[in-house]
Structure formats: structure tokens, C-alpha cells
Amino acid sequence: MYSTREDGEMNATLENAKEVAADDYFLLATRNWDDKLEDFLPVDDPSTEIQTFDDYADAETAYFSKNYESCSQSGGRDVKIELMHMRFRIPHIVRNQILFP
């Protein structure tokens, strides 16, 4: 949707708002420990469980409801839970915790 300003030029503000929303969401990643890396597996690893949310409150509720028993892929190893705000494809860590067996 476009609006016209008094000087006759077009203003694309509303059109751009839809594109911004697609690049503004929350990601909850459940990452497993890897002994060989001596670190947690990256977010883009196939074993990483990913959930996405449009609303922060829903993402935070999911984050706080995670416990070790709900991490089926843990395999008796430590698990890292990260809540990230994805803005223009750039991750910003909001919260993180490590769960132990």
C-alpha cells in the first residue's frame, strides 16, 4: 500500500513494513554438546532443535518451559538453550542457559 504526499511523490513506508516483519522474529535453539568440538553444536547443525516465534512473550514462555527431560536429543550430554532475536538476519542473544543431565 502506498500513500501520496502533497508534493506528488510516493511514500512506500507501509509496503516496507511487511518486509521488516519477515526479518524480525525470535528463535529458540536447543543445542547439543559435542565432545570433538569441545563446544555446543552450531545453530545451523541438523541436530539443533529450532522453534521460531513472532511474539516475544510466546518465545520467552517456551524458553522458560524447557527442561532437560524435554530435550529428547540430549543423549545424556549437556544442552544449551538460546533465545535469540533475529533482526535483519543478525542474531542477538536475549537469554541462554545450560541444562545438565
Phi and psi restraints in degrees (range 20) as a CNS / XPLOR table:
assign (resid 1 and name C) (resid 2 and name N)
       (resid 2 and name CA) (resid 2 and name C) 1.0 -117.0 20.0 2
assign (resid 2 and name N) (resid 2 and name CA)
       (resid 2 and name C) (resid 3 and name N) 1.0 152.4 20.0 2
assign (resid 2 and name C) (resid 3 and name N)
       (resid 3 and name CA) (resid 3 and name C) 1.0 -122.0 20.0 2
assign (resid 3 and name N) (resid 3 and name CA)
       (resid 3 and name C) (resid 4 and name N) 1.0 154.1 20.0 2
assign (resid 3 and name C) (resid 4 and name N)
       (resid 4 and name CA) (resid 4 and name C) 1.0 -105.1 20.0 2
assign (resid 4 and name N) (resid 4 and name CA)
       (resid 4 and name C) (resid 5 and name N) 1.0 130.7 20.0 2
assign (resid 4 and name C) (resid 5 and name N)
       (resid 5 and name CA) (resid 5 and name C) 1.0 -81.1 20.0 2
assign (resid 5 and name N) (resid 5 and name CA)
       (resid 5 and name C) (resid 6 and name N) 1.0 167.4 20.0 2
assign (resid 5 and name C) (resid 6 and name N)
       (resid 6 and name CA) (resid 6 and name C) 1.0 -61.1 20.0 2
assign (resid 6 and name N) (resid 6 and name CA)
       (resid 6 and name C) (resid 7 and name N) 1.0 -29.9 20.0 2
assign (resid 6 and name C) (resid 7 and name N)
       (resid 7 and name CA) (resid 7 and name C) 1.0 -83.6 20.0 2
assign (resid 7 and name N) (resid 7 and name CA)
       (resid 7 and name C) (resid 8 and name N) 1.0 4.2 20.0 2
assign (resid 7 and name C) (resid 8 and name N)
       (resid 8 and name CA) (resid 8 and name C) 1.0 91.8 20.0 2
assign (resid 8 and name N) (resid 8 and name CA)
       (resid 8 and name C) (resid 9 and name N) 1.0 -7.1 20.0 2
assign (resid 8 and name C) (resid 9 and name N)
       (resid 9 and name CA) (resid 9 and name C) 1.0 -82.8 20.0 2
assign (resid 9 and name N) (resid 9 and name CA)
       (resid 9 and name C) (resid 10 and name N) 1.0 152.2 20.0 2
assign (resid 9 and name C) (resid 10 and name N)
       (resid 10 and name CA) (resid 10 and name C) 1.0 -86.4 20.0 2
assign (resid 10 and name N) (resid 10 and name CA)
       (resid 10 and name C) (resid 11 and name N) 1.0 148.3 20.0 2
assign (resid 10 and name C) (resid 11 and name N)
       (resid 11 and name CA) (resid 11 and name C) 1.0 -120.3 20.0 2
assign (resid 11 and name N) (resid 11 and name CA)
       (resid 11 and name C) (resid 12 and name N) 1.0 117.3 20.0 2
assign (resid 11 and name C) (resid 12 and name N)
       (resid 12 and name CA) (resid 12 and name C) 1.0 -98.3 20.0 2
assign (resid 12 and name N) (resid 12 and name CA)
       (resid 12 and name C) (resid 13 and name N) 1.0 22.5 20.0 2
assign (resid 12 and name C) (resid 13 and name N)
       (resid 13 and name CA) (resid 13 and name C) 1.0 -57.8 20.0 2
assign (resid 13 and name N) (resid 13 and name CA)
       (resid 13 and name C) (resid 14 and name N) 1.0 -47.8 20.0 2
assign (resid 13 and name C) (resid 14 and name N)
       (resid 14 and name CA) (resid 14 and name C) 1.0 -67.3 20.0 2
assign (resid 14 and name N) (resid 14 and name CA)
       (resid 14 and name C) (resid 15 and name N) 1.0 -35.2 20.0 2
assign (resid 14 and name C) (resid 15 and name N)
       (resid 15 and name CA) (resid 15 and name C) 1.0 -64.4 20.0 2
assign (resid 15 and name N) (resid 15 and name CA)
       (resid 15 and name C) (resid 16 and name N) 1.0 -41.7 20.0 2
assign (resid 15 and name C) (resid 16 and name N)
       (resid 16 and name CA) (resid 16 and name C) 1.0 -69.9 20.0 2
assign (resid 16 and name N) (resid 16 and name CA)
       (resid 16 and name C) (resid 17 and name N) 1.0 -26.7 20.0 2
assign (resid 16 and name C) (resid 17 and name N)
       (resid 17 and name CA) (resid 17 and name C) 1.0 -61.1 20.0 2
assign (resid 17 and name N) (resid 17 and name CA)
       (resid 17 and name C) (resid 18 and name N) 1.0 -35.4 20.0 2
assign (resid 17 and name C) (resid 18 and name N)
       (resid 18 and name CA) (resid 18 and name C) 1.0 -65.6 20.0 2
assign (resid 18 and name N) (resid 18 and name CA)
       (resid 18 and name C) (resid 19 and name N) 1.0 -38.3 20.0 2
assign (resid 18 and name C) (resid 19 and name N)
       (resid 19 and name CA) (resid 19 and name C) 1.0 -68.3 20.0 2
assign (resid 19 and name N) (resid 19 and name CA)
       (resid 19 and name C) (resid 20 and name N) 1.0 -38.1 20.0 2
assign (resid 19 and name C) (resid 20 and name N)
       (resid 20 and name CA) (resid 20 and name C) 1.0 -63.4 20.0 2
assign (resid 20 and name N) (resid 20 and name CA)
       (resid 20 and name C) (resid 21 and name N) 1.0 -41.7 20.0 2
assign (resid 20 and name C) (resid 21 and name N)
       (resid 21 and name CA) (resid 21 and name C) 1.0 -59.7 20.0 2
assign (resid 21 and name N) (resid 21 and name CA)
       (resid 21 and name C) (resid 22 and name N) 1.0 -35.9 20.0 2
assign (resid 21 and name C) (resid 22 and name N)
       (resid 22 and name CA) (resid 22 and name C) 1.0 -67.1 20.0 2
assign (resid 22 and name N) (resid 22 and name CA)
       (resid 22 and name C) (resid 23 and name N) 1.0 -25.6 20.0 2
assign (resid 22 and name C) (resid 23 and name N)
       (resid 23 and name CA) (resid 23 and name C) 1.0 -103.6 20.0 2
assign (resid 23 and name N) (resid 23 and name CA)
       (resid 23 and name C) (resid 24 and name N) 1.0 22.5 20.0 2
assign (resid 23 and name C) (resid 24 and name N)
       (resid 24 and name CA) (resid 24 and name C) 1.0 -139.2 20.0 2
assign (resid 24 and name N) (resid 24 and name CA)
       (resid 24 and name C) (resid 25 and name N) 1.0 95.8 20.0 2
assign (resid 24 and name C) (resid 25 and name N)
       (resid 25 and name CA) (resid 25 and name C) 1.0 -152.7 20.0 2
assign (resid 25 and name N) (resid 25 and name CA)
       (resid 25 and name C) (resid 26 and name N) 1.0 175.1 20.0 2
assign (resid 25 and name C) (resid 26 and name N)
       (resid 26 and name CA) (resid 26 and name C) 1.0 -113.5 20.0 2
assign (resid 26 and name N) (resid 26 and name CA)
       (resid 26 and name C) (resid 27 and name N) 1.0 140.7 20.0 2
assign (resid 26 and name C) (resid 27 and name N)
       (resid 27 and name CA) (resid 27 and name C) 1.0 -124.4 20.0 2
assign (resid 27 and name N) (resid 27 and name CA)
       (resid 27 and name C) (resid 28 and name N) 1.0 130.1 20.0 2
assign (resid 27 and name C) (resid 28 and name N)
       (resid 28 and name CA) (resid 28 and name C) 1.0 -111.0 20.0 2
assign (resid 28 and name N) (resid 28 and name CA)
       (resid 28 and name C) (resid 29 and name N) 1.0 115.5 20.0 2
assign (resid 28 and name C) (resid 29 and name N)
       (resid 29 and name CA) (resid 29 and name C) 1.0 -113.9 20.0 2
assign (resid 29 and name N) (resid 29 and name CA)
       (resid 29 and name C) (resid 30 and name N) 1.0 131.4 20.0 2
assign (resid 29 and name C) (resid 30 and name N)
       (resid 30 and name CA) (resid 30 and name C) 1.0 -109.0 20.0 2
assign (resid 30 and name N) (resid 30 and name CA)
       (resid 30 and name C) (resid 31 and name N) 1.0 107.9 20.0 2
assign (resid 30 and name C) (resid 31 and name N)
       (resid 31 and name CA) (resid 31 and name C) 1.0 -108.6 20.0 2
assign (resid 31 and name N) (resid 31 and name CA)
       (resid 31 and name C) (resid 32 and name N) 1.0 139.9 20.0 2
assign (resid 31 and name C) (resid 32 and name N)
       (resid 32 and name CA) (resid 32 and name C) 1.0 -95.2 20.0 2
assign (resid 32 and name N) (resid 32 and name CA)
       (resid 32 and name C) (resid 33 and name N) 1.0 152.5 20.0 2
assign (resid 32 and name C) (resid 33 and name N)
       (resid 33 and name CA) (resid 33 and name C) 1.0 -77.0 20.0 2
assign (resid 33 and name N) (resid 33 and name CA)
       (resid 33 and name C) (resid 34 and name N) 1.0 139.5 20.0 2
assign (resid 33 and name C) (resid 34 and name N)
       (resid 34 and name CA) (resid 34 and name C) 1.0 -121.1 20.0 2
assign (resid 34 and name N) (resid 34 and name CA)
       (resid 34 and name C) (resid 35 and name N) 1.0 118.8 20.0 2
assign (resid 34 and name C) (resid 35 and name N)
       (resid 35 and name CA) (resid 35 and name C) 1.0 -63.1 20.0 2
assign (resid 35 and name N) (resid 35 and name CA)
       (resid 35 and name C) (resid 36 and name N) 1.0 -37.0 20.0 2
assign (resid 35 and name C) (resid 36 and name N)
       (resid 36 and name CA) (resid 36 and name C) 1.0 -67.6 20.0 2
assign (resid 36 and name N) (resid 36 and name CA)
       (resid 36 and name C) (resid 37 and name N) 1.0 -41.2 20.0 2
assign (resid 36 and name C) (resid 37 and name N)
       (resid 37 and name CA) (resid 37 and name C) 1.0 -77.0 20.0 2
assign (resid 37 and name N) (resid 37 and name CA)
       (resid 37 and name C) (resid 38 and name N) 1.0 -21.9 20.0 2
assign (resid 37 and name C) (resid 38 and name N)
       (resid 38 and name CA) (resid 38 and name C) 1.0 54.5 20.0 2
assign (resid 38 and name N) (resid 38 and name CA)
       (resid 38 and name C) (resid 39 and name N) 1.0 42.1 20.0 2
assign (resid 38 and name C) (resid 39 and name N)
       (resid 39 and name CA) (resid 39 and name C) 1.0 -163.0 20.0 2
assign (resid 39 and name N) (resid 39 and name CA)
       (resid 39 and name C) (resid 40 and name N) 1.0 174.0 20.0 2
assign (resid 39 and name C) (resid 40 and name N)
       (resid 40 and name CA) (resid 40 and name C) 1.0 -80.5 20.0 2
assign (resid 40 and name N) (resid 40 and name CA)
       (resid 40 and name C) (resid 41 and name N) 1.0 147.9 20.0 2
assign (resid 40 and name C) (resid 41 and name N)
       (resid 41 and name CA) (resid 41 and name C) 1.0 -63.9 20.0 2
assign (resid 41 and name N) (resid 41 and name CA)
       (resid 41 and name C) (resid 42 and name N) 1.0 150.6 20.0 2
assign (resid 41 and name C) (resid 42 and name N)
       (resid 42 and name CA) (resid 42 and name C) 1.0 -66.6 20.0 2
assign (resid 42 and name N) (resid 42 and name CA)
       (resid 42 and name C) (resid 43 and name N) 1.0 161.0 20.0 2
assign (resid 42 and name C) (resid 43 and name N)
       (resid 43 and name CA) (resid 43 and name C) 1.0 -60.3 20.0 2
assign (resid 43 and name N) (resid 43 and name CA)
       (resid 43 and name C) (resid 44 and name N) 1.0 -34.7 20.0 2
assign (resid 43 and name C) (resid 44 and name N)
       (resid 44 and name CA) (resid 44 and name C) 1.0 -84.1 20.0 2
assign (resid 44 and name N) (resid 44 and name CA)
       (resid 44 and name C) (resid 45 and name N) 1.0 5.4 20.0 2
assign (resid 44 and name C) (resid 45 and name N)
       (resid 45 and name CA) (resid 45 and name C) 1.0 -70.5 20.0 2
assign (resid 45 and name N) (resid 45 and name CA)
       (resid 45 and name C) (resid 46 and name N) 1.0 142.1 20.0 2
assign (resid 45 and name C) (resid 46 and name N)
       (resid 46 and name CA) (resid 46 and name C) 1.0 -59.8 20.0 2
assign (resid 46 and name N) (resid 46 and name CA)
       (resid 46 and name C) (resid 47 and name N) 1.0 -24.6 20.0 2
assign (resid 46 and name C) (resid 47 and name N)
       (resid 47 and name CA) (resid 47 and name C) 1.0 -82.1 20.0 2
assign (resid 47 and name N) (resid 47 and name CA)
       (resid 47 and name C) (resid 48 and name N) 1.0 -10.6 20.0 2
assign (resid 47 and name C) (resid 48 and name N)
       (resid 48 and name CA) (resid 48 and name C) 1.0 -76.0 20.0 2
assign (resid 48 and name N) (resid 48 and name CA)
       (resid 48 and name C) (resid 49 and name N) 1.0 126.6 20.0 2
assign (resid 48 and name C) (resid 49 and name N)
       (resid 49 and name CA) (resid 49 and name C) 1.0 -83.6 20.0 2
assign (resid 49 and name N) (resid 49 and name CA)
       (resid 49 and name C) (resid 50 and name N) 1.0 127.8 20.0 2
assign (resid 49 and name C) (resid 50 and name N)
       (resid 50 and name CA) (resid 50 and name C) 1.0 -121.7 20.0 2
assign (resid 50 and name N) (resid 50 and name CA)
       (resid 50 and name C) (resid 51 and name N) 1.0 134.9 20.0 2
assign (resid 50 and name C) (resid 51 and name N)
       (resid 51 and name CA) (resid 51 and name C) 1.0 -128.0 20.0 2
assign (resid 51 and name N) (resid 51 and name CA)
       (resid 51 and name C) (resid 52 and name N) 1.0 141.8 20.0 2
assign (resid 51 and name C) (resid 52 and name N)
       (resid 52 and name CA) (resid 52 and name C) 1.0 -120.0 20.0 2
assign (resid 52 and name N) (resid 52 and name CA)
       (resid 52 and name C) (resid 53 and name N) 1.0 148.7 20.0 2
assign (resid 52 and name C) (resid 53 and name N)
       (resid 53 and name CA) (resid 53 and name C) 1.0 -140.2 20.0 2
assign (resid 53 and name N) (resid 53 and name CA)
       (resid 53 and name C) (resid 54 and name N) 1.0 143.3 20.0 2
assign (resid 53 and name C) (resid 54 and name N)
       (resid 54 and name CA) (resid 54 and name C) 1.0 -86.2 20.0 2
assign (resid 54 and name N) (resid 54 and name CA)
       (resid 54 and name C) (resid 55 and name N) 1.0 -26.4 20.0 2
assign (resid 54 and name C) (resid 55 and name N)
       (resid 55 and name CA) (resid 55 and name C) 1.0 -110.4 20.0 2
assign (resid 55 and name N) (resid 55 and name CA)
       (resid 55 and name C) (resid 56 and name N) 1.0 131.9 20.0 2
assign (resid 55 and name C) (resid 56 and name N)
       (resid 56 and name CA) (resid 56 and name C) 1.0 -62.2 20.0 2
assign (resid 56 and name N) (resid 56 and name CA)
       (resid 56 and name C) (resid 57 and name N) 1.0 -41.1 20.0 2
assign (resid 56 and name C) (resid 57 and name N)
       (resid 57 and name CA) (resid 57 and name C) 1.0 -59.7 20.0 2
assign (resid 57 and name N) (resid 57 and name CA)
       (resid 57 and name C) (resid 58 and name N) 1.0 -41.6 20.0 2
assign (resid 57 and name C) (resid 58 and name N)
       (resid 58 and name CA) (resid 58 and name C) 1.0 -65.7 20.0 2
assign (resid 58 and name N) (resid 58 and name CA)
       (resid 58 and name C) (resid 59 and name N) 1.0 -41.3 20.0 2
assign (resid 58 and name C) (resid 59 and name N)
       (resid 59 and name CA) (resid 59 and name C) 1.0 -64.8 20.0 2
assign (resid 59 and name N) (resid 59 and name CA)
       (resid 59 and name C) (resid 60 and name N) 1.0 -41.9 20.0 2
assign (resid 59 and name C) (resid 60 and name N)
       (resid 60 and name CA) (resid 60 and name C) 1.0 -67.6 20.0 2
assign (resid 60 and name N) (resid 60 and name CA)
       (resid 60 and name C) (resid 61 and name N) 1.0 -38.6 20.0 2
assign (resid 60 and name C) (resid 61 and name N)
       (resid 61 and name CA) (resid 61 and name C) 1.0 -61.1 20.0 2
assign (resid 61 and name N) (resid 61 and name CA)
       (resid 61 and name C) (resid 62 and name N) 1.0 -45.0 20.0 2
assign (resid 61 and name C) (resid 62 and name N)
       (resid 62 and name CA) (resid 62 and name C) 1.0 -63.2 20.0 2
assign (resid 62 and name N) (resid 62 and name CA)
       (resid 62 and name C) (resid 63 and name N) 1.0 -40.2 20.0 2
assign (resid 62 and name C) (resid 63 and name N)
       (resid 63 and name CA) (resid 63 and name C) 1.0 -59.8 20.0 2
assign (resid 63 and name N) (resid 63 and name CA)
       (resid 63 and name C) (resid 64 and name N) 1.0 -49.6 20.0 2
assign (resid 63 and name C) (resid 64 and name N)
       (resid 64 and name CA) (resid 64 and name C) 1.0 -74.1 20.0 2
assign (resid 64 and name N) (resid 64 and name CA)
       (resid 64 and name C) (resid 65 and name N) 1.0 -17.3 20.0 2
assign (resid 64 and name C) (resid 65 and name N)
       (resid 65 and name CA) (resid 65 and name C) 1.0 -85.9 20.0 2
assign (resid 65 and name N) (resid 65 and name CA)
       (resid 65 and name C) (resid 66 and name N) 1.0 -8.8 20.0 2
assign (resid 65 and name C) (resid 66 and name N)
       (resid 66 and name CA) (resid 66 and name C) 1.0 -71.2 20.0 2
assign (resid 66 and name N) (resid 66 and name CA)
       (resid 66 and name C) (resid 67 and name N) 1.0 135.0 20.0 2
assign (resid 66 and name C) (resid 67 and name N)
       (resid 67 and name CA) (resid 67 and name C) 1.0 -139.5 20.0 2
assign (resid 67 and name N) (resid 67 and name CA)
       (resid 67 and name C) (resid 68 and name N) 1.0 169.5 20.0 2
assign (resid 67 and name C) (resid 68 and name N)
       (resid 68 and name CA) (resid 68 and name C) 1.0 -60.1 20.0 2
assign (resid 68 and name N) (resid 68 and name CA)
       (resid 68 and name C) (resid 69 and name N) 1.0 -39.3 20.0 2
assign (resid 68 and name C) (resid 69 and name N)
       (resid 69 and name CA) (resid 69 and name C) 1.0 -64.2 20.0 2
assign (resid 69 and name N) (resid 69 and name CA)
       (resid 69 and name C) (resid 70 and name N) 1.0 -28.2 20.0 2
assign (resid 69 and name C) (resid 70 and name N)
       (resid 70 and name CA) (resid 70 and name C) 1.0 -82.3 20.0 2
assign (resid 70 and name N) (resid 70 and name CA)
       (resid 70 and name C) (resid 71 and name N) 1.0 -3.5 20.0 2
assign (resid 70 and name C) (resid 71 and name N)
       (resid 71 and name CA) (resid 71 and name C) 1.0 -96.3 20.0 2
assign (resid 71 and name N) (resid 71 and name CA)
       (resid 71 and name C) (resid 72 and name N) 1.0 87.1 20.0 2
assign (resid 71 and name C) (resid 72 and name N)
       (resid 72 and name CA) (resid 72 and name C) 1.0 -64.4 20.0 2
assign (resid 72 and name N) (resid 72 and name CA)
       (resid 72 and name C) (resid 73 and name N) 1.0 -26.2 20.0 2
assign (resid 72 and name C) (resid 73 and name N)
       (resid 73 and name CA) (resid 73 and name C) 1.0 -89.6 20.0 2
assign (resid 73 and name N) (resid 73 and name CA)
       (resid 73 and name C) (resid 74 and name N) 1.0 7.7 20.0 2
assign (resid 73 and name C) (resid 74 and name N)
       (resid 74 and name CA) (resid 74 and name C) 1.0 -64.6 20.0 2
assign (resid 74 and name N) (resid 74 and name CA)
       (resid 74 and name C) (resid 75 and name N) 1.0 -39.5 20.0 2
assign (resid 74 and name C) (resid 75 and name N)
       (resid 75 and name CA) (resid 75 and name C) 1.0 60.4 20.0 2
assign (resid 75 and name N) (resid 75 and name CA)
       (resid 75 and name C) (resid 76 and name N) 1.0 32.2 20.0 2
assign (resid 75 and name C) (resid 76 and name N)
       (resid 76 and name CA) (resid 76 and name C) 1.0 78.8 20.0 2
assign (resid 76 and name N) (resid 76 and name CA)
       (resid 76 and name C) (resid 77 and name N) 1.0 9.0 20.0 2
assign (resid 76 and name C) (resid 77 and name N)
       (resid 77 and name CA) (resid 77 and name C) 1.0 -110.1 20.0 2
assign (resid 77 and name N) (resid 77 and name CA)
       (resid 77 and name C) (resid 78 and name N) 1.0 167.0 20.0 2
assign (resid 77 and name C) (resid 78 and name N)
       (resid 78 and name CA) (resid 78 and name C) 1.0 -62.6 20.0 2
assign (resid 78 and name N) (resid 78 and name CA)
       (resid 78 and name C) (resid 79 and name N) 1.0 151.7 20.0 2
assign (resid 78 and name C) (resid 79 and name N)
       (resid 79 and name CA) (resid 79 and name C) 1.0 -132.1 20.0 2
assign (resid 79 and name N) (resid 79 and name CA)
       (resid 79 and name C) (resid 80 and name N) 1.0 137.6 20.0 2
assign (resid 79 and name C) (resid 80 and name N)
       (resid 80 and name CA) (resid 80 and name C) 1.0 -110.1 20.0 2
assign (resid 80 and name N) (resid 80 and name CA)
       (resid 80 and name C) (resid 81 and name N) 1.0 128.4 20.0 2
assign (resid 80 and name C) (resid 81 and name N)
       (resid 81 and name CA) (resid 81 and name C) 1.0 -108.0 20.0 2
assign (resid 81 and name N) (resid 81 and name CA)
       (resid 81 and name C) (resid 82 and name N) 1.0 124.1 20.0 2
assign (resid 81 and name C) (resid 82 and name N)
       (resid 82 and name CA) (resid 82 and name C) 1.0 -125.5 20.0 2
assign (resid 82 and name N) (resid 82 and name CA)
       (resid 82 and name C) (resid 83 and name N) 1.0 131.0 20.0 2
assign (resid 82 and name C) (resid 83 and name N)
       (resid 83 and name CA) (resid 83 and name C) 1.0 -106.1 20.0 2
assign (resid 83 and name N) (resid 83 and name CA)
       (resid 83 and name C) (resid 84 and name N) 1.0 119.3 20.0 2
assign (resid 83 and name C) (resid 84 and name N)
       (resid 84 and name CA) (resid 84 and name C) 1.0 -122.6 20.0 2
assign (resid 84 and name N) (resid 84 and name CA)
       (resid 84 and name C) (resid 85 and name N) 1.0 143.9 20.0 2
assign (resid 84 and name C) (resid 85 and name N)
       (resid 85 and name CA) (resid 85 and name C) 1.0 -96.8 20.0 2
assign (resid 85 and name N) (resid 85 and name CA)
       (resid 85 and name C) (resid 86 and name N) 1.0 117.4 20.0 2
assign (resid 85 and name C) (resid 86 and name N)
       (resid 86 and name CA) (resid 86 and name C) 1.0 -95.5 20.0 2
assign (resid 86 and name N) (resid 86 and name CA)
       (resid 86 and name C) (resid 87 and name N) 1.0 116.0 20.0 2
assign (resid 86 and name C) (resid 87 and name N)
       (resid 87 and name CA) (resid 87 and name C) 1.0 -128.9 20.0 2
assign (resid 87 and name N) (resid 87 and name CA)
       (resid 87 and name C) (resid 88 and name N) 1.0 115.4 20.0 2
assign (resid 87 and name C) (resid 88 and name N)
       (resid 88 and name CA) (resid 88 and name C) 1.0 53.9 20.0 2
assign (resid 88 and name N) (resid 88 and name CA)
       (resid 88 and name C) (resid 89 and name N) 1.0 42.6 20.0 2
assign (resid 88 and name C) (resid 89 and name N)
       (resid 89 and name CA) (resid 89 and name C) 1.0 67.6 20.0 2
assign (resid 89 and name N) (resid 89 and name CA)
       (resid 89 and name C) (resid 90 and name N) 1.0 13.1 20.0 2
assign (resid 89 and name C) (resid 90 and name N)
       (resid 90 and name CA) (resid 90 and name C) 1.0 -108.3 20.0 2
assign (resid 90 and name N) (resid 90 and name CA)
       (resid 90 and name C) (resid 91 and name N) 1.0 121.2 20.0 2
assign (resid 90 and name C) (resid 91 and name N)
       (resid 91 and name CA) (resid 91 and name C) 1.0 -80.3 20.0 2
assign (resid 91 and name N) (resid 91 and name CA)
       (resid 91 and name C) (resid 92 and name N) 1.0 136.7 20.0 2
assign (resid 91 and name C) (resid 92 and name N)
       (resid 92 and name CA) (resid 92 and name C) 1.0 -125.4 20.0 2
assign (resid 92 and name N) (resid 92 and name CA)
       (resid 92 and name C) (resid 93 and name N) 1.0 116.5 20.0 2
assign (resid 92 and name C) (resid 93 and name N)
       (resid 93 and name CA) (resid 93 and name C) 1.0 -71.4 20.0 2
assign (resid 93 and name N) (resid 93 and name CA)
       (resid 93 and name C) (resid 94 and name N) 1.0 126.7 20.0 2
assign (resid 93 and name C) (resid 94 and name N)
       (resid 94 and name CA) (resid 94 and name C) 1.0 -97.1 20.0 2
assign (resid 94 and name N) (resid 94 and name CA)
       (resid 94 and name C) (resid 95 and name N) 1.0 -49.0 20.0 2
assign (resid 94 and name C) (resid 95 and name N)
       (resid 95 and name CA) (resid 95 and name C) 1.0 -146.5 20.0 2
assign (resid 95 and name N) (resid 95 and name CA)
       (resid 95 and name C) (resid 96 and name N) 1.0 152.2 20.0 2
assign (resid 95 and name C) (resid 96 and name N)
       (resid 96 and name CA) (resid 96 and name C) 1.0 -152.7 20.0 2
assign (resid 96 and name N) (resid 96 and name CA)
       (resid 96 and name C) (resid 97 and name N) 1.0 152.6 20.0 2
assign (resid 96 and name C) (resid 97 and name N)
       (resid 97 and name CA) (resid 97 and name C) 1.0 -149.9 20.0 2
assign (resid 97 and name N) (resid 97 and name CA)
       (resid 97 and name C) (resid 98 and name N) 1.0 153.8 20.0 2
assign (resid 97 and name C) (resid 98 and name N)
       (resid 98 and name CA) (resid 98 and name C) 1.0 -113.9 20.0 2
assign (resid 98 and name N) (resid 98 and name CA)
       (resid 98 and name C) (resid 99 and name N) 1.0 129.2 20.0 2
assign (resid 98 and name C) (resid 99 and name N)
       (resid 99 and name CA) (resid 99 and name C) 1.0 -105.3 20.0 2
assign (resid 99 and name N) (resid 99 and name CA)
       (resid 99 and name C) (resid 100 and name N) 1.0 137.0 20.0 2
assign (resid 99 and name C) (resid 100 and name N)
       (resid 100 and name CA) (resid 100 and name C) 1.0 -112.3 20.0 2
assign (resid 100 and name N) (resid 100 and name CA)
       (resid 100 and name C) (resid 101 and name N) 1.0 149.3 20.0 2
